[in-house]
């Protein structure tokens, strides 16, 4: 897909809402993750404001809510002499 694809064909309001609901986020939660006002997400989803062409990149970096667990490093302490 060409680099300018998303610039020329930004995400549509219904596509954003579908992504958000399928990934388990409320508008406020998505707004908090993106560091924006809840009203921005609302306006994007209703078509009142156009969705930024780079939003698809930000959404790719957001994990599914309640989906695959992030692997965490755990270390076990060994007793001396064990």
N, C-alpha and C positions, 0 to 999 in steps of 0.2 A: 504494500500500500504506500503510495507516495507520501512524503512528509507533509505536503500541503493539503492532504485529504481532509484532516480535521479542521484546518483553518477555513477551508472552503465549504465544508459540510459539518458545522458544529452540531453537537448533540441536541436533539429535540426535547422539549419539555416532557413528553410522555416517556422517552427513553431514560431520562434522569430519574423520574418517579419510579419507573420499573426497576432500575438498578438499585435505588434506595430501598424499596420495599423487598425486593428479592434478597438483598444482603442484610435485612433486618434492622435498618436504621430509621429512627424518627427524623423529621426535618431538623429539629434542634440538635440532635446528636451529630448529624452530618455537618451542620453549620459549625459546631464546636470543634470537630476534627479539622475542618478546613480553616478555622480561625476567622469566620465571617459571621454576620448577623443571620439569625433564623429567617428574617424576612427576605434575605437574598435568595435562599433556597426556595422559599415559597414563591417568590416572584419568577424564578427560573422555571419552576414546575407549572405555573399558570400561564407562562408565556408573556408576562408583563415586562420582563427584562430578558434580554438575550443571554444565553449561556456562554461563558467565556470559552474560546476555542481550545484552551489548554486544560479544561476541567477533566477530560477523559484521562489525562496523564495522572492527575491527582487521585482519581477514583481507582486507577490500577494499583496504587500504592496502599489503598485502604483494605485491610482484611475483612472477610465476612464476619459479621457479628455472630458469635455463637457457632461459627464454623470450625474450620481446622484450628487446632490449638497451636499457639506459637511454641516452638520448642524452647525450653528454658534449660539453662545449664544448672545442674545440681552437682554438688560435690559431697562426697561422704568423708567424714573425718575418721581417720584410722587412729586407734590407740597406739601409743608407743609400745613396741615389742610385740604387736599383734601380727 
